[in-house]
């Protein structure tokens, strides 16, 4: 099988793949923003900048909305500040 365009080899999984990142609405489960990254990027790569952009857009429309951000342990080594 030939590798997909923009995929990278991931030594942990031993194959060519892409690394997906999904931002979900916690209440509805609806995907807010899907991001497709090369598999050789760490789980926390790029998520801070993308998350800031998402929060800004939500704040522009719903300035008083309470936003709670929950991540898994793959994001634990980067700090996000609003």
Residue, then its C-alpha position, 0 to 999 in steps of 0.5 A: x500500500x502506498x502512503x497517502x499524500x502528506x502522511x509521515x512514518x510514525x515509528x510508534x505505530x510502524x506505518x505511514x499515517x496522518x495525525x488527526x486533531x478534533x475540537x468538539x462541543x462538549x455538550x453536543x459532541x459536534x465537531x467544531x474544527x477538524x485538523x489533519x497533521x503529519x503523523x510525525x508531529x507530537x499530539x500537542x503540536x499546533x493545538x494552542x494556536x488553533x484553540x486560540x483562534x476558535x476561542x476568539x471566534x466564539x467570544x466574538x459571537x458569544x462574549x458571555x459564554x462560559x468556555x471550559x477546555x478539557x484535553x487528554x494527557x497528550x496535550x499536558x506539556x503545553x500551557x494555554x492561556x486565554 
